[in-house]
Amino acid sequence: MNTKQHWETVYENKTPDQVSWTQEKPEVSLELIRAANLPKTAKIIDIGGGDSKLVDFLLEEGYENISVLDISAKALERAKKRLGKRANDVKWIVCNIIAFQPTETYDLWHDRAAFHFLTTKEDIQKYRSIVNEFVTDRLIIGTFSKQGPTKCSGLEISQYDEIGLAKVYENHFEKVTCLTTDHVTPFETIQNFQFCSFKKLK
């Protein structure tokens, strides 16, 4: 089974309360996005957004230019259905992130738990190249920490700490803030995440 088939199957067969990454409200992501202090017209993209509720809260807070990218069409259909008419205010992109060819630049790039699925130097380099070229201001990344799980949804992941995550992006971005946080899954297990917010070097 290839990566796309894997995620389509997950979203076809499991409800939000049956997958570990579900958050009722993505507090850390929202705090880091607010801290970037960008205008409501800023172009924001959520990478691996799936059926995350981050987009709901960003719309509620008045952000006007939101894109959500995910490899799974079924995940995005779920999110669209949940949002109803508000889904028309969002750009939806079905794509494997390492094959993404943006047609615009983004003021803020948010990724909670997509980047850590890249485990080869080649894929990490592809991701970094896209970010370097198409992000103009802020980069927010959340991955499993060194104290977090080593797998997710049966797939191997790459763990990061603050130093490791900063090193990936150091040539084009400077670290603004980093933190670790515990995510409580719907089945009440704990996953430790490493989040970092970066600013583009001018």
Backbone as ProteinMPNN parsed JSONL, in Angstrom:
{"seq_chain_A": "MNTKQHWETVYENKTPDQVSWTQEKPEVSLELIRAANLPKTAKIIDIGGGDSKLVDFLLEEGYENISVLDISAKALERAKKRLGKRANDVKWIVCNIIAFQPTETYDLWHDRAAFHFLTTKEDIQKYRSIVNEFVTDRLIIGTFSKQGPTKCSGLEISQYDEIGLAKVYENHFEKVTCLTTDHVTPFETIQNFQFCSFKKLK", "coords_chain_A": {"N_chain_A": [[0.847, -1.197, 0.0], [0.623, 2.175, -0.929], [1.629, 5.489, 0.245], [-0.462, 7.378, -0.076], [-2.714, 5.714, -0.415], [-2.694, 4.497, 2.09], [-3.429, 6.628, 3.84], [-5.907, 7.394, 2.79], [-7.364, 5.116, 3.379], [-7.267, 5.125, 6.169], [-8.777, 7.462, 6.773], [-11.164, 6.763, 5.663], [-12.063, 4.676, 7.197], [-11.878, 5.25, 9.904], [-13.098, 7.196, 12.633], [-12.863, 10.61, 13.93], [-12.485, 10.295, 16.734], [-11.155, 7.961, 16.874], [-8.579, 8.132, 16.076], [-5.219, 9.093, 16.837], [-4.333, 11.74, 16.624], [-6.279, 13.663, 16.836], [-7.589, 16.785, 17.899], [-9.623, 18.711, 19.964], [-9.504, 21.445, 20.214], [-6.927, 23.154, 18.768], [-4.814, 24.394, 20.628], [-2.021, 25.121, 21.042], [-1.034, 25.507, 18.437], [-2.714, 27.6, 17.598], [-1.967, 29.606, 19.419], [0.712, 30.061, 18.658], [0.364, 30.931, 16.041], [-1.137, 33.255, 16.444], [0.789, 34.706, 17.845], [2.548, 35.346, 15.849], [1.538, 37.595, 14.821], [0.342, 38.474, 12.412], [-1.443, 40.119, 9.728], [-5.037, 39.796, 9.215], [-5.444, 39.247, 6.624], [-3.342, 37.753, 5.801], [-1.654, 35.162, 3.997], [-2.178, 31.906, 4.765], [-1.153, 28.568, 5.161], [-2.061, 25.269, 5.973], [-0.37, 22.444, 6.515], [-0.795, 19.028, 5.858], [-3.232, 19.103, 7.017], [-5.597, 17.636, 7.069], [-8.592, 16.559, 8.575], [-8.456, 18.383, 10.589], [-9.405, 20.762, 13.129], [-8.249, 23.207, 13.1], [-8.555, 25.002, 10.966], [-11.22, 25.781, 11.294], [-11.141, 27.372, 13.605], [-9.37, 29.375, 12.796], [-10.861, 30.615, 10.791], [-12.958, 31.544, 12.374], [-11.572, 33.427, 13.849], [-11.187, 35.335, 12.018], [-9.348, 35.194, 9.908], [-8.621, 35.427, 6.478], [-7.533, 34.2, 4.273], [-6.944, 31.258, 3.76], [-5.387, 28.141, 3.239], [-5.625, 24.598, 2.989], [-3.759, 21.724, 2.992], [-3.587, 18.302, 2.161], [-2.693, 14.854, 1.854], [-4.755, 13.12, 1.663], [-7.797, 12.92, 0.076], [-10.218, 12.183, 1.154], [-9.995, 12.968, 3.822], [-10.018, 15.773, 3.588], [-12.525, 16.125, 2.483], [-14.106, 15.433, 4.632], [-13.54, 17.565, 6.364], [-14.563, 19.706, 4.85], [-17.271, 19.043, 4.795], [-17.896, 19.305, 7.489], [-17.517, 22.032, 7.872], [-19.399, 23.15, 6.207], [-21.021, 25.784, 4.49], [-18.961, 27.538, 5.013], [-16.719, 26.299, 4.074], [-16.294, 27.116, 1.529], [-14.765, 29.328, 1.73], [-12.191, 28.589, 1.919], [-9.125, 27.36, 0.519], [-8.633, 24.23, -0.84], [-6.318, 21.641, -1.031], [-5.328, 18.74, -2.505], [-2.691, 16.731, -2.118], [0.506, 15.11, -2.034], [2.881, 16.248, 0.159], [5.622, 16.406, -0.556], [5.495, 16.476, -3.253], [4.352, 18.806, -3.848], [3.652, 21.688, -5.692], [3.627, 24.802, -5.31], [1.516, 27.557, -6.289], [1.579, 30.027, -5.387], [3.005, 32.253, -2.912], [3.378, 31.923, 0.685], [2.502, 33.591, 3.667], [2.483, 32.474, 6.169], [3.283, 29.271, 7.2], [2.031, 26.369, 8.413], [2.5, 23.368, 10.159], [1.521, 20.635, 11.754], [2.517, 17.642, 12.696], [2.916, 16.497, 10.136], [5.369, 16.858, 8.813], [7.043, 15.17, 10.327], [6.643, 12.647, 9.303], [8.334, 12.334, 7.227], [11.137, 10.581, 6.48], [13.462, 10.141, 5.097], [16.563, 11.518, 3.852], [16.301, 12.65, 1.346], [13.532, 13.215, 1.04], [13.134, 14.98, 3.163], [14.781, 17.056, 2.341], [13.434, 17.838, -0.005], [11.05, 18.85, 1.067], [12.056, 20.93, 2.645], [13.144, 22.556, 0.645], [10.846, 23.448, -0.687], [9.623, 24.922, 1.346], [11.627, 26.867, 1.828], [11.523, 28.336, -0.537], [8.851, 29.187, -0.851], [7.737, 30.251, 1.471], [7.25, 33.259, 3.079], [7.417, 34.593, 5.526], [6.644, 33.377, 8.235], [7.2, 30.2, 9.796], [5.809, 27.414, 11.185], [6.283, 24.538, 12.936], [5.314, 21.373, 14.121], [6.283, 18.437, 15.668], [6.666, 14.939, 16.635], [8.394, 14.691, 19.686], [11.691, 13.945, 21.045], [10.995, 12.469, 23.191], [8.638, 11.481, 22.468], [6.279, 9.365, 20.588], [7.523, 6.717, 18.406], [6.351, 5.878, 16.181], [3.469, 6.485, 14.073], [0.154, 5.876, 13.311], [0.945, 3.403, 12.426], [3.143, 3.929, 10.864], [6.621, 4.687, 10.416], [8.296, 7.441, 11.987], [10.098, 10.605, 12.179], [11.777, 11.747, 14.947], [12.18, 14.854, 16.738], [14.147, 17.313, 18.48], [14.462, 20.608, 19.926], [16.932, 21.656, 19.011], [17.532, 19.987, 16.825], [15.364, 20.439, 15.086], [15.611, 23.153, 14.557], [18.033, 23.118, 13.227], [17.453, 21.947, 10.77], [16.263, 24.007, 9.331], [17.95, 26.178, 9.443], [19.426, 27.697, 7.571], [17.728, 29.41, 6.247], [15.834, 30.329, 7.994], [15.226, 31.842, 11.184], [15.086, 30.885, 14.584], [12.281, 31.597, 16.544], [10.681, 30.879, 18.761], [10.494, 27.928, 20.804], [8.867, 25.012, 22.038], [7.875, 22.277, 24.152], [5.13, 20.045, 24.35], [2.469, 18.179, 25.82], [0.282, 16.089, 24.15], [-2.904, 14.911, 24.618], [-4.392, 12.044, 23.615], [-7.485, 10.952, 21.966], [-7.949, 8.497, 23.169], [-6.808, 8.792, 25.588], [-4.038, 8.509, 25.929], [-0.642, 9.717, 26.133], [1.139, 11.936, 24.088], [4.199, 13.356, 23.368], [5.062, 16.434, 22.014], [7.216, 18.413, 19.931], [7.328, 21.76, 19.261], [8.16, 24.408, 17.075], [8.559, 27.813, 16.213], [9.458, 29.776, 13.49], [11.149, 32.551, 11.902], [11.453, 34.023, 8.728], [14.615, 34.579, 7.328], [15.925, 37.639, 6.249]], "CA_chain_A": [[0.0, 0.0, 0.0], [1.428, 3.395, -0.932], [1.301, 6.444, 1.305], [-1.79, 7.952, -0.289], [-3.714, 4.681, -0.105], [-2.699, 4.328, 3.541], [-4.189, 7.693, 4.503], [-7.304, 7.324, 2.353], [-7.974, 4.024, 4.141], [-7.435, 5.597, 7.556], [-9.886, 8.417, 6.881], [-12.403, 6.1, 5.258], [-12.481, 3.655, 8.155], [-11.795, 5.662, 11.312], [-13.685, 8.475, 12.998], [-11.874, 11.426, 14.653], [-12.165, 9.802, 18.082], [-10.428, 6.686, 16.754], [-7.198, 8.405, 15.649], [-4.504, 9.698, 17.97], [-3.944, 13.141, 16.439], [-7.432, 14.558, 16.965], [-7.628, 17.816, 18.944], [-10.877, 19.469, 19.939], [-9.063, 22.806, 19.901], [-5.458, 23.141, 18.667], [-4.405, 25.584, 21.389], [-0.626, 25.522, 20.819], [-0.947, 26.042, 17.078], [-3.383, 28.901, 17.573], [-1.136, 30.57, 20.157], [1.895, 30.389, 17.851], [-0.101, 31.712, 14.889], [-1.468, 34.6, 16.963], [2.044, 35.373, 18.233], [3.202, 35.85, 14.631], [0.997, 38.957, 14.681], [0.139, 38.779, 10.995], [-2.782, 40.653, 9.448], [-6.053, 38.773, 8.921], [-5.373, 38.965, 5.187], [-2.134, 36.948, 5.54], [-1.868, 33.86, 3.368], [-1.808, 30.84, 5.697], [-1.394, 27.203, 4.696], [-1.944, 24.218, 6.981], [0.158, 21.261, 5.825], [-1.264, 17.809, 6.501], [-4.333, 19.549, 7.867], [-6.617, 16.597, 7.186], [-9.866, 17.119, 9.051], [-8.162, 19.179, 11.785], [-10.293, 21.899, 13.362], [-7.501, 24.468, 13.082], [-9.158, 25.897, 9.982], [-12.46, 26.324, 11.878], [-10.803, 28.441, 14.543], [-8.776, 30.478, 12.042], [-11.983, 31.324, 10.173], [-13.669, 32.244, 13.454], [-10.758, 34.567, 14.272], [-11.221, 36.352, 10.968], [-8.354, 35.042, 8.837], [-9.378, 35.458, 5.227], [-6.829, 33.596, 3.137], [-6.466, 30.002, 4.335], [-5.314, 26.927, 2.417], [-5.369, 23.363, 3.727], [-3.215, 20.681, 2.118], [-3.46, 16.957, 2.718], [-2.554, 13.788, 0.869], [-6.016, 12.374, 1.631], [-8.996, 13.63, -0.369], [-11.304, 11.855, 2.092], [-9.819, 13.817, 5.009], [-10.46, 17.124, 3.272], [-13.98, 16.078, 2.306], [-14.654, 15.465, 5.993], [-13.433, 18.938, 6.867], [-15.51, 20.525, 4.09], [-18.624, 18.706, 5.253], [-18.051, 19.869, 8.826], [-17.575, 23.491, 7.774], [-20.569, 23.594, 5.451], [-20.803, 26.893, 3.554], [-17.666, 28.193, 5.286], [-15.669, 25.599, 3.311], [-16.065, 27.867, 0.289], [-13.807, 30.401, 2.024], [-10.886, 27.939, 2.107], [-8.565, 26.641, -0.632], [-8.35, 22.839, -0.461], [-5.294, 21.105, -1.93], [-5.041, 17.314, -2.311], [-1.336, 16.553, -2.653], [1.61, 14.675, -1.178], [3.629, 17.484, 0.367], [6.91, 16.451, -1.257], [5.224, 16.695, -4.678], [3.608, 20.068, -3.911], [4.218, 22.764, -6.509], [2.777, 25.956, -5.009], [1.307, 28.571, -7.316], [1.673, 31.31, -4.691], [3.794, 32.2, -1.685], [2.581, 31.939, 1.912], [3.047, 34.368, 4.775], [2.649, 31.568, 7.306], [3.203, 27.834, 6.875], [1.83, 25.62, 9.658], [2.542, 21.908, 9.979], [1.53, 19.82, 12.963], [2.52, 16.182, 12.532], [3.098, 15.984, 8.772], [6.806, 16.819, 8.531], [7.765, 14.062, 10.975], [6.499, 11.41, 8.527], [9.43, 12.268, 6.254], [12.205, 9.87, 7.186], [14.677, 10.045, 4.28], [17.212, 12.815, 3.591], [15.781, 13.19, 0.092], [12.202, 13.79, 1.26], [13.294, 16.146, 4.042], [15.349, 18.116, 1.506], [12.364, 18.329, -0.892], [10.156, 19.655, 1.9], [12.788, 22.147, 3.017], [13.275, 23.395, -0.555], [9.548, 24.094, -0.921], [9.47, 25.928, 2.413], [12.587, 27.955, 1.607], [11.131, 29.138, -1.704], [7.466, 29.667, -0.901], [7.314, 30.868, 2.729], [7.841, 34.596, 3.096], [7.533, 35.2, 6.849], [6.643, 32.506, 9.411], [7.139, 28.751, 9.663], [5.485, 26.766, 12.46], [6.369, 23.085, 12.768], [5.125, 20.534, 15.3], [6.622, 17.035, 15.412], [6.908, 14.168, 17.851], [9.671, 15.029, 20.313], [12.565, 12.807, 21.353], [10.301, 11.696, 24.226], [7.346, 11.105, 21.898], [6.208, 8.061, 19.916], [8.423, 6.464, 17.282], [5.482, 5.571, 15.045], [2.116, 7.022, 14.1], [-0.693, 5.184, 12.338], [1.693, 2.261, 11.907], [4.259, 4.377, 10.023], [7.794, 5.242, 11.084], [8.393, 8.908, 11.954], [11.371, 11.185, 12.635], [11.628, 12.561, 16.162], [13.02, 16.042, 16.77], [14.18, 18.226, 19.618], [14.584, 21.999, 19.492], [18.176, 21.838, 18.254], [17.417, 19.265, 15.563], [14.389, 21.088, 14.215], [16.2, 24.428, 14.137], [19.131, 22.844, 12.297], [16.895, 21.658, 9.444], [15.842, 25.228, 8.633], [18.807, 27.278, 9.894], [19.984, 28.532, 6.504], [16.751, 30.362, 5.733], [14.918, 30.76, 9.046], [15.758, 31.948, 12.541], [14.154, 30.405, 15.604], [11.623, 32.608, 17.371], [10.362, 30.219, 20.033], [10.265, 26.48, 20.752], [8.29, 24.464, 23.264], [7.353, 20.916, 24.103], [3.794, 19.98, 24.92], [1.835, 16.857, 25.815], [-1.027, 15.944, 23.503], [-3.685, 13.795, 25.142], [-5.154, 11.475, 22.509], [-8.869, 10.609, 22.319], [-7.978, 7.322, 24.049], [-6.176, 9.195, 26.841], [-2.603, 8.278, 26.009], [0.097, 10.977, 26.046], [2.152, 12.065, 23.044], [4.963, 14.578, 23.57], [5.361, 17.126, 20.771], [8.138, 19.539, 19.852], [6.885, 22.818, 18.363], [9.036, 25.563, 16.892], [8.145, 28.88, 15.307], [10.625, 30.399, 12.859], [10.941, 33.719, 11.06], [12.294, 33.997, 7.536], [15.76, 35.491, 7.293], [15.826, 38.593, 5.136]], "C_chain_A": [[0.882, 1.246, 0.0], [0.905, 4.393, 0.102], [-0.102, 7.015, 1.152], [-2.881, 6.939, 0.059], [-3.837, 4.469, 1.4], [-3.617, 5.354, 4.195], [-5.64, 7.726, 4.048], [-8.045, 6.244, 3.145], [-8.234, 4.433, 5.581], [-8.678, 6.475, 7.669], [-11.227, 7.818, 6.446], [-12.967, 5.234, 6.385], [-12.471, 4.086, 9.616], [-12.409, 7.037, 11.527], [-12.636, 9.293, 13.758], [-11.526, 10.908, 16.04], [-11.454, 8.455, 18.075], [-8.998, 6.877, 16.253], [-6.512, 9.297, 16.678], [-4.33, 11.206, 17.854], [-5.082, 14.141, 16.642], [-7.295, 15.506, 18.153], [-8.962, 18.546, 18.839], [-10.601, 20.933, 19.635], [-7.537, 22.829, 19.895], [-4.831, 24.375, 19.305], [-2.989, 26.052, 21.062], [-0.464, 26.139, 19.435], [-1.554, 27.429, 16.997], [-2.552, 29.967, 18.282], [0.067, 31.012, 19.323], [1.509, 31.223, 16.629], [-0.445, 33.137, 15.334], [-0.2, 35.395, 17.265], [2.807, 35.916, 17.029], [2.7, 37.24, 14.276], [0.862, 39.383, 13.221], [-1.258, 39.347, 10.78], [-3.75, 39.531, 9.078], [-6.077, 38.406, 7.443], [-4.172, 38.089, 4.829], [-2.501, 35.609, 4.919], [-1.296, 32.765, 4.275], [-2.087, 29.493, 5.048], [-1.147, 26.23, 5.846], [-1.582, 22.93, 6.256], [-0.245, 20.0, 6.578], [-2.451, 18.086, 7.404], [-5.431, 18.521, 8.052], [-7.965, 17.167, 7.561], [-9.677, 17.844, 10.378], [-9.116, 20.37, 11.893], [-9.545, 23.236, 13.393], [-8.155, 25.467, 12.137], [-10.435, 26.531, 10.517], [-12.15, 27.538, 12.745], [-10.165, 29.631, 13.839], [-9.862, 31.292, 11.346], [-12.74, 32.141, 11.213], [-12.911, 33.497, 13.897], [-10.594, 35.614, 13.176], [-10.155, 36.261, 9.899], [-9.075, 34.757, 7.518], [-8.76, 34.648, 4.096], [-6.15, 32.306, 3.588], [-6.475, 28.897, 3.289], [-5.051, 25.74, 3.331], [-4.93, 22.303, 2.731], [-3.183, 19.353, 2.856], [-3.36, 15.952, 1.588], [-3.871, 13.051, 0.659], [-7.192, 13.246, 1.207], [-10.145, 13.39, 0.601], [-11.22, 12.711, 3.36], [-10.349, 15.221, 4.748], [-11.968, 17.18, 3.049], [-14.678, 16.115, 3.661], [-14.673, 16.892, 6.544], [-14.431, 19.856, 6.167], [-16.942, 20.297, 4.574], [-18.9, 19.346, 6.612], [-18.257, 21.384, 8.754], [-18.808, 24.001, 7.042], [-20.218, 24.722, 4.495], [-19.456, 27.576, 3.768], [-16.519, 27.535, 4.522], [-15.342, 26.334, 2.017], [-15.051, 28.993, 0.477], [-12.377, 29.879, 2.179], [-10.436, 27.322, 0.782], [-8.151, 25.248, -0.158], [-7.417, 22.227, -1.492], [-5.028, 19.643, -1.572], [-3.689, 17.032, -2.949], [-0.429, 15.94, -1.593], [2.554, 15.873, -1.048], [4.946, 17.523, -0.411], [6.747, 16.589, -2.77], [4.513, 18.028, -4.905], [4.361, 21.095, -4.747], [3.343, 24.007, -6.332], [2.675, 26.919, -6.184], [1.334, 29.968, -6.702], [2.599, 31.145, -3.489], [2.864, 32.32, -0.483], [3.281, 32.754, 2.982], [3.327, 33.477, 5.981], [2.359, 30.133, 6.884], [3.12, 27.088, 8.201], [1.799, 24.128, 9.347], [2.612, 21.251, 11.343], [1.41, 18.359, 12.549], [2.431, 15.696, 11.094], [4.591, 15.805, 8.483], [7.483, 15.596, 9.146], [7.561, 12.717, 10.279], [7.58, 11.273, 7.453], [10.661, 11.709, 6.961], [13.479, 9.709, 6.359], [15.247, 11.444, 4.043], [16.619, 13.481, 2.351], [14.435, 13.876, 0.302], [12.267, 15.033, 2.148], [13.838, 17.329, 3.24], [14.289, 18.701, 0.567], [11.428, 19.262, -0.129], [10.814, 20.995, 2.218], [12.911, 23.094, 1.819], [11.982, 24.137, -0.862], [9.34, 25.222, 0.087], [10.373, 27.128, 2.149], [12.129, 28.902, 0.503], [9.782, 29.832, -1.532], [6.924, 30.224, 0.417], [8.032, 32.203, 2.88], [8.086, 35.149, 4.496], [7.675, 34.181, 7.969], [6.494, 31.036, 9.042], [6.889, 28.166, 11.044], [5.419, 25.267, 12.23], [6.151, 22.404, 14.113], [5.376, 19.079, 14.943], [6.619, 16.259, 16.735], [8.296, 14.519, 18.378], [10.509, 13.767, 20.507], [11.961, 11.919, 22.446], [8.941, 11.198, 23.723], [7.374, 9.737, 21.253], [7.228, 7.947, 18.783], [7.65, 6.082, 16.022], [4.165, 6.309, 15.2], [1.329, 6.351, 12.985], [0.056, 4.041, 11.662], [2.888, 2.626, 11.055], [5.4, 4.914, 10.88], [7.777, 6.765, 10.97], [9.814, 9.324, 12.349], [11.093, 12.038, 13.86], [12.584, 13.755, 16.108], [13.032, 16.657, 18.162], [14.386, 19.628, 19.05], [15.812, 22.217, 18.616], [18.07, 21.205, 16.874], [16.487, 19.939, 14.577], [14.947, 22.409, 13.685], [17.287, 24.212, 13.087], [18.617, 22.583, 10.873], [16.682, 22.943, 8.649], [16.789, 26.407, 8.813], [19.318, 28.189, 8.782], [19.022, 29.609, 6.004], [15.812, 30.928, 6.799], [15.643, 30.862, 10.385], [14.675, 31.533, 13.531], [13.588, 31.577, 16.392], [11.323, 32.019, 18.745], [10.171, 28.732, 19.805], [9.68, 26.031, 22.082], [7.921, 23.003, 23.048], [6.012, 20.905, 24.816], [3.26, 18.554, 24.845], [0.475, 16.936, 25.14], [-1.702, 14.714, 24.089], [-4.584, 13.287, 24.015], [-6.597, 11.197, 22.933], [-8.98, 9.365, 23.204], [-7.092, 7.508, 25.271], [-4.754, 8.662, 27.038], [-1.92, 9.636, 25.788], [1.126, 10.909, 24.919], [2.871, 13.397, 23.252], [5.386, 15.159, 22.223], [6.419, 18.2, 20.98], [7.576, 20.531, 18.843], [7.969, 23.879, 18.267], [8.406, 26.535, 15.915], [9.405, 29.586, 14.808], [10.21, 31.62, 12.057], [11.927, 33.68, 9.906], [13.426, 35.012, 7.65], [15.662, 36.375, 6.071], [17.154, 38.721, 4.406]], "O_chain_A": [[1.786, 1.368, 0.827], [-0.122, 4.169, 0.742], [-0.845, 7.125, 2.128], [-3.85, 7.268, 0.743], [-4.935, 4.286, 1.924], [-4.477, 5.003, 5.003], [-6.522, 8.054, 4.842], [-9.199, 6.427, 3.533], [-9.285, 4.128, 6.145], [-9.523, 6.267, 8.54], [-12.289, 8.314, 6.82], [-14.181, 5.075, 6.515], [-12.993, 3.375, 10.475], [-12.254, 7.932, 10.697], [-11.623, 8.741, 14.188], [-10.389, 11.063, 16.485], [-11.184, 7.878, 19.128], [-8.282, 5.9, 16.03], [-7.146, 10.145, 17.306], [-4.193, 11.889, 18.868], [-4.85, 15.35, 16.618], [-6.936, 15.098, 19.257], [-9.375, 18.948, 17.752], [-11.347, 21.583, 18.903], [-6.916, 22.55, 20.92], [-4.375, 25.283, 18.611], [-2.769, 27.241, 20.83], [0.174, 27.181, 19.286], [-0.974, 28.331, 16.395], [-2.444, 31.096, 17.804], [0.401, 32.196, 19.287], [2.25, 32.122, 16.23], [-0.081, 34.106, 14.667], [-0.117, 36.59, 16.983], [3.616, 36.834, 17.164], [3.346, 37.974, 13.528], [1.219, 40.501, 12.847], [-2.162, 39.08, 11.572], [-3.329, 38.446, 8.677], [-6.652, 37.39, 7.053], [-4.006, 37.721, 3.666], [-3.516, 35.002, 5.263], [-0.09, 32.709, 4.518], [-3.145, 29.299, 4.45], [-0.17, 26.346, 6.585], [-2.376, 22.392, 5.485], [-0.059, 19.91, 7.792], [-2.659, 17.412, 8.412], [-6.123, 18.524, 9.07], [-8.436, 18.13, 6.957], [-10.597, 17.92, 11.193], [-9.571, 20.913, 10.887], [-10.139, 24.276, 13.679], [-8.293, 26.644, 12.471], [-10.711, 27.695, 10.229], [-12.795, 28.581, 12.642], [-10.389, 30.775, 14.234], [-9.793, 32.521, 11.313], [-13.116, 33.286, 10.964], [-13.518, 34.5, 14.272], [-9.949, 36.643, 13.374], [-10.054, 37.154, 9.058], [-10.008, 33.956, 7.459], [-9.401, 34.433, 3.068], [-4.933, 32.265, 3.774], [-7.444, 28.736, 2.547], [-4.339, 25.861, 4.329], [-5.627, 22.017, 1.758], [-2.802, 19.286, 4.025], [-3.882, 16.175, 0.496], [-4.087, 12.434, -0.384], [-7.542, 14.201, 1.9], [-10.953, 14.286, 0.845], [-12.242, 13.128, 3.904], [-11.046, 15.793, 5.586], [-12.613, 18.173, 3.389], [-15.719, 16.754, 3.814], [-15.667, 17.356, 7.103], [-15.071, 20.688, 6.81], [-17.716, 21.241, 4.739], [-19.99, 19.861, 6.858], [-19.072, 21.944, 9.487], [-19.218, 25.146, 7.229], [-19.23, 24.633, 3.767], [-18.875, 28.125, 2.832], [-15.464, 28.144, 4.343], [-14.247, 26.193, 1.474], [-14.539, 29.546, -0.497], [-11.467, 30.631, 2.527], [-11.257, 26.823, 0.013], [-7.405, 25.112, 0.812], [-7.69, 22.285, -2.691], [-4.561, 19.342, -0.474], [-3.549, 17.086, -4.171], [-0.577, 16.216, -0.403], [2.975, 16.442, -2.055], [5.342, 18.59, -0.881], [7.726, 16.794, -3.488], [4.119, 18.34, -6.028], [5.55, 21.338, -4.538], [2.422, 24.236, -7.117], [3.613, 27.077, -6.965], [1.139, 30.966, -7.395], [2.932, 30.025, -3.101], [1.72, 32.756, -0.606], [4.489, 32.632, 3.185], [4.287, 33.698, 6.72], [1.323, 29.836, 6.29], [4.036, 27.167, 9.019], [1.153, 23.689, 8.395], [3.643, 21.304, 12.013], [0.354, 17.901, 12.114], [1.927, 14.602, 10.844], [5.026, 14.767, 7.985], [8.405, 15.041, 8.549], [8.231, 11.743, 10.622], [7.721, 10.214, 6.842], [11.16, 12.297, 7.921], [14.476, 9.195, 6.864], [14.51, 12.431, 4.034], [16.455, 14.7, 2.3], [14.213, 14.982, -0.192], [11.553, 16.01, 1.921], [13.409, 18.466, 3.434], [14.244, 19.914, 0.362], [11.063, 20.33, -0.62], [10.201, 22.053, 2.076], [12.791, 24.309, 1.978], [12.005, 25.306, -1.249], [8.936, 26.328, -0.272], [9.932, 28.274, 2.238], [12.32, 30.115, 0.592], [9.594, 30.946, -2.019], [5.764, 30.63, 0.476], [9.259, 32.273, 2.818], [8.879, 36.077, 4.655], [8.729, 34.119, 8.602], [5.77, 30.676, 8.115], [7.669, 28.394, 11.969], [4.611, 24.781, 11.439], [6.73, 22.806, 15.123], [4.757, 18.545, 14.022], [6.575, 16.851, 17.813], [9.252, 14.63, 17.61], [10.08, 12.664, 20.171], [12.359, 10.765, 22.609], [8.189, 10.57, 24.468], [8.37, 9.021, 21.352], [7.727, 8.95, 18.274], [8.222, 5.975, 14.938], [3.785, 6.708, 16.301], [1.793, 6.271, 11.847], [-0.164, 3.745, 10.488], [3.587, 1.739, 10.564], [5.177, 5.515, 11.931], [7.301, 7.312, 9.976], [10.618, 8.503, 12.793], [10.266, 12.948, 13.813], [13.658, 13.677, 15.511], [12.069, 16.544, 18.921], [14.473, 19.806, 17.836], [15.731, 22.892, 17.589], [18.465, 21.804, 15.874], [16.775, 20.008, 13.383], [14.776, 22.739, 12.512], [17.445, 25.02, 12.172], [19.266, 22.953, 9.895], [16.894, 22.97, 7.437], [16.477, 27.519, 8.386], [19.616, 29.355, 9.041], [19.447, 30.601, 5.411], [15.083, 31.887, 6.545], [16.547, 30.081, 10.682], [13.492, 31.806, 13.326], [14.331, 32.445, 16.85], [11.676, 32.604, 19.769], [9.733, 28.318, 18.731], [9.972, 26.613, 23.127], [7.689, 22.556, 21.924], [5.789, 21.66, 25.763], [3.569, 17.815, 23.91], [-0.373, 17.746, 25.514], [-1.148, 13.615, 24.063], [-5.438, 14.023, 23.52], [-6.902, 11.206, 24.125], [-9.976, 9.187, 23.907], [-6.675, 6.542, 25.911], [-4.325, 8.4, 28.161], [-2.547, 10.584, 25.314], [1.886, 9.946, 24.813], [2.23, 14.447, 23.307], [5.987, 14.472, 21.397], [6.512, 18.811, 22.045], [7.367, 20.175, 17.683], [8.618, 24.208, 19.26], [7.799, 26.137, 14.92], [10.29, 29.943, 15.586], [9.074, 31.72, 11.591], [13.097, 33.342, 10.088], [13.207, 36.164, 8.025], [15.348, 35.903, 4.979], [17.259, 39.479, 3.442]]}, "name": "protein", "num_of_chains": 1, "seq": "MNTKQHWETVYENKTPDQVSWTQEKPEVSLELIRAANLPKTAKIIDIGGGDSKLVDFLLEEGYENISVLDISAKALERAKKRLGKRANDVKWIVCNIIAFQPTETYDLWHDRAAFHFLTTKEDIQKYRSIVNEFVTDRLIIGTFSKQGPTKCSGLEISQYDEIGLAKVYENHFEKVTCLTTDHVTPFETIQNFQFCSFKKLK"}
